[in-house]
């Protein structure tokens, strides 16, 4: 795997093109954070409004990851990713043109849809790499793509300053944010004309039914319904936050209306799930042992993603302001220091996937990394202005490493649960990462950074214990091919080698 990584042929070419697509979606998704304080001053936003915009940035990614997961399994990653990249230009330009808090709320809610792009690449990479290498392949895709958050925090302020020098005005954040959307749209066209959904000779497997995830037991059905409710709850929490007196975006009646719509959405979602799984629920259909999977494994991976990616989302959103206020730094300097958190994705997330591949147990890899996340954030809880700045950065990086390695380890398992439903399962797990981000940032908006770090640390420790007792090692975790593709392995290898 690693020997061919820096080539641009065959499956490695697909990997590089795909992680860069993910990179651009993250640049767009996090293009607000580096300018949060500047935009706040120019548009007269309160601190509570700025925090709320961070939550809005994550909100619609929750349903979007599920919906895009379904579209992905049906239409394939080539079309899905290309259209999403082109769409990214819409919220980027909307943010750049915003004149007040209401405009920003709408544009950042739309931007949340762009954050769903991660799910698409999970299926693309799973199509091109075998189970024994899926951890490192997904880790590189996710880690190098996540580096887009660093790209946004580190480069966009510089672009804005350079643009302002050319125009003679103030920091040109509008130009920098608009530019990210234009670049993403152009790359969407390039991606469409440069990739294929599967290697030559391999069939893209689609789910037999569309509209909801197909499960293989009655218990799994009810576990899925509970899981769906959790995501609806996160959106309801956001509506509640937008109604608060110091935000003034929704009135009380508007909030109740949103809750009513969300309740209707949950009922509809449950109905679609019943339609897809009707034969199982009424006893007309049973699944062979080779076709079964336990949704509780999906649910546990959802929890791991809350503790790793959910915490990363929260940290990336609030660290620039945290370092600026805690150590009295200029916002550009604070943004660059905070950018070291997402910068670490270059090595931490791939290493989590690599450890998962090489350690011999994906379950215990997940357990140990989750425990490391907990320790890291509990240490970060104690950072204050009396700390030497280098030590504060080091402790933050310790937490960052384990959180990001946990993302790699999680998606070293996700594609192994049920291949033809990888998009939907990845969407569910990914949505819970955003659920974690929304909940954590809501806690932050109501309390302070210290409380946020301790909450994330305790959640990760609980997750580690749950992984130790309840997470099961996926079947054929280190096989040369996915189940049902073994007969085609030799043929696929010959095609891949020929392309490389």
TALIN-V312373 format. One record per pair of residues at least 12 apart in sequence whose ideal C-beta (glycine too) atoms are under 10 Angstrom apart, sorted by the first residue. I is the first residue (numbers start at 0). J is the second residue. Records with the same first field share a line. If there is no record, write none. Layout:
I->J, J
//
This chain:
0->14, 128, 129, 131, 132, 133, 134, 135, 136, 139, 353, 356
1->132, 135, 139, 349, 353
3->499
4->135, 136, 139, 349
6->499
8->495, 498, 499
9->127, 198, 199, 494, 495, 496, 497, 498, 499
10->124, 126, 127, 128, 129, 132, 136, 198, 495, 498, 499
11->127, 128, 136, 139, 495, 498, 499
12->127, 193, 194, 498, 499
13->76, 77, 120, 123, 124, 126, 127, 128, 140, 193, 194, 195, 196, 197, 198, 498
14->120, 123, 124, 127, 128, 136, 137, 139, 140, 143
15->139, 140, 143
16->80, 120, 123, 186, 189, 190, 193, 194
17->76, 77, 80, 116, 119, 120, 121, 122, 123, 124, 127, 139, 140, 143, 144, 190, 193, 194
18->120, 123, 124, 136, 139, 140, 141, 142, 143, 144, 145, 146, 147
19->120, 140, 143, 144, 146, 147, 186, 189, 190
20->76, 80, 81, 83, 84, 116, 119, 120, 123, 140, 144, 147, 183, 186, 187, 189, 190, 193, 194
21->80, 84, 116, 117, 118, 119, 120, 121, 123, 124, 140, 141, 142, 143, 144, 145, 146, 147
22->116, 140, 143, 144, 145, 146, 147, 148, 149, 150, 151, 183, 186, 344
23->84, 87, 113, 116, 144, 147, 150, 179, 180, 182, 183, 184, 185, 186, 187, 190
24->80, 83, 84, 86, 87, 110, 112, 113, 114, 115, 116, 117, 119, 120, 144, 147, 179, 183, 186
25->113, 114, 116, 117, 144, 145, 146, 147, 148, 149, 150, 151, 179, 315, 341, 344
26->87, 91, 113, 144, 146, 147, 148, 149, 150, 151, 152, 154, 155, 176, 178, 179, 180, 182, 183
27->84, 86, 87, 88, 90, 91, 94, 110, 113, 114, 116, 147, 151, 176, 179, 180, 182, 183, 184
28->56, 57, 60, 87, 90, 91, 107, 110, 111, 112, 113, 114, 115, 116, 117, 147, 148, 151, 179, 312, 315
29->56, 110, 114, 145, 147, 148, 149, 150, 151, 152, 155, 179, 312, 315, 316, 338, 341
30->56, 87, 90, 91, 94, 95, 110, 113, 147, 148, 150, 151, 152, 155, 172, 175, 176, 177, 178, 179, 180
31->49, 52, 53, 55, 56, 90, 91, 94, 97, 103, 106, 107, 110, 151, 155, 172, 176, 316
32->49, 52, 53, 56, 148, 151, 152, 155, 315, 316, 317, 318, 319, 320, 334, 337, 338, 341
33->151, 152, 153, 154, 155, 156, 157, 158, 159, 172, 175, 176, 319, 330, 331, 333, 334, 335, 337, 338
34->94, 151, 152, 155, 156, 159, 170, 171, 172, 173, 175, 176, 319, 330, 334
35->49, 50, 52, 53, 172, 316, 317, 319, 320, 323, 330, 334
36->49, 319, 320, 323, 324, 329, 330, 333, 334
37->156, 159, 169, 170, 172, 330, 331, 334
38->52, 94, 97, 100, 103, 170, 172, 173, 176
39->52, 100, 103, 320
40->169, 330
41->98, 169, 170, 172, 173
42->97, 98, 99, 100, 102, 103
43->99, 100
44->99, 100, 103
45->100, 245, 246, 247
46->245, 320, 324, 444
47->240, 243, 244, 245, 246, 247, 444, 445
48->100, 103, 104, 245, 246, 247, 248, 444
49->100, 103, 317, 320, 444
50->240, 245, 246, 316, 317, 320, 440, 441, 443, 444, 445
51->100, 103, 104, 107, 237, 240, 241, 243, 245, 246, 248, 440, 441, 444
52->94, 100, 103, 104, 106, 107, 108, 110, 316, 440
53->107, 312, 313, 315, 316, 317, 320, 436, 437, 440, 441, 443, 444
54->104, 107, 108, 111, 233, 236, 237, 240, 241, 313, 316, 436, 437, 438, 439, 440, 441, 443, 444
55->103, 104, 105, 106, 107, 108, 109, 110, 111, 237, 240, 241, 248, 437, 440
56->90, 94, 103, 104, 106, 107, 108, 109, 110, 111, 113, 114, 312, 316, 433, 436, 437, 440
57->107, 108, 110, 111, 114, 233, 237, 309, 312, 313, 316, 432, 433, 434, 435, 436, 437, 438, 439, 440
58->104, 107, 108, 110, 111, 112, 114, 233, 234, 236, 237, 238, 240, 241, 433, 434, 436, 437, 440
59->90, 107, 108, 109, 110, 111, 112, 113, 114, 115, 234, 237, 433
60->108, 110, 111, 112, 113, 114, 115, 116, 117, 118, 312, 429, 430, 432, 433, 434, 436, 437
61->111, 114, 115, 229, 230, 231, 232, 233, 234, 237, 426, 429, 430, 431, 432, 433, 434, 436, 437
62->111, 112, 115, 230, 231, 233, 234, 261, 264, 268, 426, 430, 433
63->83, 109, 111, 112, 113, 114, 115, 116, 118, 426, 429, 430, 433
64->111, 112, 114, 115, 116, 117, 118, 119, 230, 422, 423, 425, 426, 427, 428, 429, 430, 431, 432, 433, 434
65->115, 118, 211, 212, 227, 230, 268, 422, 423, 425, 426, 427, 429, 430
66->112, 115, 118, 423, 426, 430
67->79, 80, 82, 83, 112, 115, 116, 117, 118, 119, 422, 423, 425, 426, 429, 430
68->115, 118, 119, 121, 122, 212, 420, 421, 422, 423, 424, 425, 426, 427, 428, 429, 430
69->118, 206, 209, 210, 211, 212, 271, 420, 422, 423, 426
70->82, 83, 115, 118, 119, 209, 422, 423, 426
71->83, 115, 118, 119, 120, 121, 122, 123, 196, 421, 422, 423, 425, 426
72->118, 122, 203, 204, 205, 206, 209, 212, 419, 420, 421, 422, 423, 424, 425, 426
73->205, 206, 209, 210, 422, 423
74->196, 203, 205, 422
75->119, 122, 123, 126, 194, 195, 196, 197, 203, 205, 422
76->118, 119, 120, 121, 122, 123, 124, 125, 126, 190, 194, 195, 196, 197, 203, 422
77->119, 123, 190, 191, 192, 193, 194, 195, 196, 197, 203
78->119, 191, 196
79->115, 116, 118, 119, 120, 122, 123, 196, 422
80->116, 118, 119, 120, 122, 123, 186, 187, 190, 191, 194
81->119, 184, 186, 187, 188, 189, 190, 191, 192, 193, 194
82->119, 187, 191
83->112, 113, 114, 115, 116, 118, 119, 183, 187, 190
84->113, 116, 119, 180, 182, 183, 184, 185, 186, 187, 188, 189, 190, 191
85->180, 183, 184, 185, 186, 187, 188, 190, 191
86->109, 112, 113, 116, 180, 183, 184, 187
87->109, 110, 112, 113, 114, 116, 179, 180, 181, 182, 183, 184, 186, 187
88->113, 177, 179, 180, 181, 182, 183, 184, 185, 187
89->106, 109, 110, 112, 113, 180, 184
90->105, 106, 107, 108, 109, 110, 111, 112, 113, 176, 180
91->106, 109, 110, 113, 175, 176, 177, 178, 179, 180, 181, 182, 183, 184
92->106, 173, 176, 177, 179, 180, 181, 184
93->105, 106, 107, 108, 109, 110, 176, 177, 180
94->106, 107, 109, 110, 172, 173, 176, 177, 179, 180
95->171, 172, 173, 174, 175, 176, 177, 178, 179, 180
96->173, 176, 177
97->173, 176
100->246, 247, 248
101->247, 248
104->241, 246, 248, 249
105->248
106->176
108->237, 241
110->176, 180
111->433, 437
113->179, 180, 183
114->312, 429, 432, 433, 436
115->426, 429, 430, 433
116->144, 147, 183, 429
117->140, 141, 144, 145, 308, 406, 410, 425, 426, 429, 432, 433
118->413, 421, 422, 423, 424, 425, 426, 427, 428, 429, 430
119->422, 425, 426
120->137, 140, 141, 144, 410, 425
121->133, 137, 140, 141, 410, 413, 414, 421, 422, 424, 425, 426, 428, 429
122->196, 203, 413, 414, 418, 419, 420, 421, 422, 423, 424, 425, 426
123->140, 194, 195, 196, 197, 421, 422
124->136, 137, 138, 139, 140, 141, 410, 414, 421
125->137, 140, 410, 413, 414, 415, 418, 421, 422, 425, 481
126->195, 196, 197, 198, 201, 203, 204, 414, 418, 421, 481
127->194, 195, 196, 197, 198, 201, 491, 495
128->140, 414, 495
129->477, 478, 479, 480, 481, 484, 488, 491, 492, 495
130->356, 411, 414, 415, 418, 473, 474, 475, 476, 477, 478, 479, 480, 481, 482, 484
131->356, 357, 475, 476, 477, 478, 479, 480
132->352, 353, 356, 411, 477, 479
133->352, 355, 356, 361, 410, 411, 412, 413, 414, 415, 473, 476, 477, 478, 481
134->349, 350, 351, 352, 353, 354, 355, 356, 357, 358, 361, 364, 407, 408, 409, 410, 411, 412, 414, 415, 476, 477
135->349, 350, 351, 352, 353, 354, 355, 356, 357, 407, 411
136->349, 352, 353, 356, 410, 411, 414
137->348, 349, 351, 352, 355, 356, 406, 407, 408, 409, 410, 411, 412, 413, 414, 425
138->344, 346, 347, 348, 349, 350, 351, 352, 353, 354, 355, 356, 403, 404, 406, 407, 408, 410, 411
139->345, 348, 349, 352, 353, 407
140->348, 349, 352, 407, 410
141->308, 344, 348, 349, 351, 352, 403, 406, 407, 409, 410, 411
142->341, 343, 344, 345, 346, 347, 348, 349, 350, 351, 352, 403, 404, 406, 407
143->344, 345, 346, 348, 349
144->344, 348
145->308, 311, 315, 341, 342, 343, 344, 345, 347, 348, 403, 406, 407
146->338, 341, 342, 343, 344, 345, 348
147->179, 341, 344
148->311, 312, 314, 315, 316, 337, 338, 340, 341, 342, 344
149->315, 335, 337, 338, 339, 340, 341, 342, 343, 344, 345
150->179, 338, 341, 342
151->175, 176, 179, 315, 334, 338, 341
152->315, 318, 319, 333, 334, 335, 336, 337, 338, 339, 340, 341, 342
153->331, 334, 335, 336, 337, 338, 339, 341, 342
154->175, 179, 335, 338
155->172, 174, 175, 176, 178, 179, 334
156->170, 172, 175, 319, 330, 331, 332, 334, 335, 338
157->175, 331, 334, 335
158->171, 172, 174, 175, 176, 178, 179
159->171, 172, 173, 174, 175, 176, 178, 331
160->172, 175, 331
161->174, 175
162->174, 175, 178
163->175
170->330, 331
195->498
197->491
198->490, 491, 492, 494, 495, 497, 498
199->490, 491, 493, 494, 495, 497, 498
200->487, 490, 491, 493, 494, 495
201->484, 487, 490, 491, 494, 495
202->484, 487
203->419
204->417, 418, 419, 420, 421, 481, 483, 484
205->419, 420, 422
206->275, 417, 419, 420, 421, 422, 423
207->275, 419, 420
208->271, 274, 275, 276, 277, 278, 420
209->271, 275, 423
210->268, 270, 271, 272, 274, 275
211->223, 227, 268, 269, 270, 271, 272, 273, 274, 275, 276, 423
212->226, 227, 271, 272, 275, 276, 294, 297, 417, 420, 422, 423, 424, 426, 427
213->272, 275, 276, 279, 286, 290, 292, 417, 419, 420, 423
214->272, 275, 276, 279, 280, 286, 291, 292, 293, 294, 297, 417, 420
215->276, 279, 284, 285, 286, 287, 288, 290, 291, 292, 293, 294, 417
216->276, 279, 285, 286, 291, 292, 293, 294, 295
217->276, 279, 280, 282
218->293, 294, 295
219->276, 279, 291, 292, 293, 294, 295, 296, 297, 298
220->269, 272, 273, 275, 276, 279, 280, 294
221->280, 294
222->293, 294, 295, 296, 297, 298
223->268, 269, 272, 276, 294, 295, 297, 298, 427
224->265, 268, 269, 272, 273, 294
225->294, 298
226->294, 295, 297, 298, 301, 427, 428, 430, 431, 434
227->264, 265, 268, 269, 271, 272, 427, 430
228->265, 268, 269
229->298, 301, 305, 430, 431, 434, 438
230->261, 264, 265, 268, 301, 427, 430, 431, 433, 434, 437
231->258, 261, 262, 264, 265, 268
232->261, 265, 434, 437, 438
233->261, 430, 431, 433, 434, 435, 436, 437, 438, 441
234->257, 258, 260, 261, 264, 265, 434, 437
235->254, 257, 258, 260, 261, 262, 265
236->434, 437, 438, 441
237->249, 257, 261, 437, 438, 440, 441
238->253, 254, 255, 256, 257, 258, 260, 261
239->254, 257, 258, 441
240->254, 437, 440, 441, 444, 445
241->253, 254, 257
242->254, 255, 257
243->444, 445
245->444
246->444
288->474
289->474, 482, 483
290->417, 482, 483
291->417, 474
292->415, 416, 417, 420, 424, 473, 474
293->416, 471
294->416, 424, 427
295->469, 470, 471
296->412, 413, 415, 416, 424, 469, 470, 471, 473
297->412, 413, 416, 417, 420, 423, 424, 425, 427, 428, 431
298->427, 428, 431, 465, 469
299->365, 409, 412, 428, 462, 465, 466, 469, 470, 471
300->365, 408, 409, 410, 412, 413, 416, 424, 425, 427, 428, 431, 466, 470
301->409, 424, 427, 428, 429, 430, 431, 432, 434, 435
302->369, 409, 428, 431, 434, 435, 458, 459, 461, 462, 465, 466, 469, 470
303->365, 366, 368, 369, 372, 405, 406, 408, 409, 412, 428, 431, 432, 435, 459, 462, 463, 465, 466, 470
304->405, 406, 409, 410, 413, 425, 427, 428, 429, 430, 431, 432, 433, 434, 435, 462
305->428, 431, 432, 433, 434, 435, 436, 438, 439, 455, 458, 459, 462
306->368, 369, 372, 373, 376, 401, 402, 405, 409, 431, 432, 435, 439, 455, 456, 457, 458, 459, 460, 461, 462, 463, 465, 466
307->348, 351, 365, 368, 369, 372, 401, 402, 403, 404, 405, 406, 407, 408, 409, 432, 435, 455, 459, 462
308->348, 402, 403, 405, 406, 409, 410, 428, 429, 431, 432, 433, 435, 436
309->402, 406, 431, 432, 433, 434, 435, 436, 437, 438, 439, 440, 455, 458, 459
310->372, 373, 375, 376, 398, 399, 401, 402, 403, 405, 406, 432, 435, 436, 439, 451, 452, 454, 455, 456, 458, 459
311->340, 341, 344, 348, 372, 398, 399, 402, 403, 405, 406, 432, 435, 436, 439, 455
312->402, 432, 433, 434, 435, 436, 437, 439, 440
313->402, 435, 436, 437, 438, 439, 440, 441, 442, 443, 448, 451, 452, 454, 455
314->337, 340, 341, 376, 379, 395, 398, 399, 402, 436, 439, 440, 443, 448, 451, 452, 455
315->337, 338, 340, 341, 344, 399, 436
316->337, 436, 439, 440, 443
317->337, 439, 440, 443, 444, 448, 451
318->333, 334, 336, 337, 338, 339, 340, 341, 379, 395, 399, 448
319->331, 332, 333, 334, 335, 336, 337, 338, 340
320->333, 334, 337, 448
321->333, 336, 337, 379, 382, 391, 395, 443, 447, 448, 449, 451, 452
322->334, 335, 336, 337, 382, 388, 391, 392, 395, 448
323->336, 337
324->384, 448
325->382, 383, 384, 385, 386, 388, 391, 448
326->382, 383, 384, 386, 387, 388, 391
327->384
328->388
336->388, 391, 392, 395
337->392, 395
339->392, 393, 395, 396, 399
340->392, 395, 396, 398, 399, 400, 402, 403
341->399, 403
342->396, 399
343->395, 396, 397, 398, 399, 400, 402, 403, 404
344->399, 400, 402, 403, 404, 406, 407
345->403
346->400, 403, 404
347->368, 396, 399, 400, 401, 402, 403, 404, 405, 406, 407
348->400, 402, 403, 404, 405, 406, 407, 408, 409, 410
349->403, 404, 407
350->368, 400, 403, 404, 407, 408
351->364, 365, 368, 400, 401, 402, 403, 404, 405, 406, 407, 408, 409, 410, 411
352->364, 404, 406, 407, 408, 409, 410, 411
353->404, 407, 408, 411
354->367, 368, 404, 407, 408, 411
355->368, 404, 407, 408, 409, 410, 411, 412, 476, 477
356->407, 408, 411, 476, 477
357->477
358->408
359->472, 476, 477
360->472, 476, 477
361->408, 409, 411, 412, 415, 470, 471, 472, 473, 476, 477
362->408, 412, 466, 467, 469, 470, 471, 472, 473, 476
363->466, 467, 470, 472
364->404, 405, 407, 408, 409, 411, 412, 466
365->405, 408, 409, 411, 412, 462, 463, 466, 467, 470
366->408, 462, 463, 464, 465, 466, 467, 468, 470
367->401, 404, 405, 408, 463, 466, 467
368->400, 401, 402, 403, 404, 405, 406, 407, 408, 409, 459, 462, 463, 466
369->401, 402, 404, 405, 408, 409, 458, 459, 460, 461, 462, 463, 464, 465, 466, 467, 470
370->401, 405, 459, 460, 462, 463, 464, 466, 467
371->397, 398, 400, 401, 402, 404, 405, 459, 463
372->397, 398, 399, 400, 401, 402, 403, 404, 405, 455, 456, 458, 459, 460, 462, 463
373->398, 401, 455, 456, 457, 458, 459, 460, 461, 462, 463, 464
374->397, 398, 401, 456, 459, 460, 463
375->394, 395, 396, 397, 398, 399, 400, 401, 402, 452, 455, 456, 459
376->394, 395, 397, 398, 399, 401, 402, 451, 452, 453, 454, 455, 456, 457, 458, 459, 460
377->398, 452, 453, 455, 456, 457, 459, 460
378->393, 394, 395, 397, 398, 452, 456
379->391, 394, 395, 396, 397, 398, 399, 448, 449, 451, 452, 453, 455, 456
380->394, 398, 448, 449, 450, 451, 452, 453, 454, 455, 456, 457
381->394, 449, 452, 453
382->394, 395, 448, 449, 452
383->448, 449
394->452
395->452
398->452, 455, 456, 459
401->459
402->455, 459
405->459, 462, 463
406->429, 432
408->466
409->425, 428, 429, 432
410->425, 428, 429
411->473, 476
412->424, 428, 470, 471, 472, 473, 476
413->425, 426, 427, 428, 429, 473
414->473, 481
415->472, 473, 474, 475, 476, 477, 478, 481, 482
416->428, 473, 474
417->481, 482
418->481, 482, 483, 484
419->481, 483
421->481
435->455, 458
438->454, 455, 458
439->451, 452, 454, 455, 458
442->454, 455
443->455
479->491, 492
480->492
//
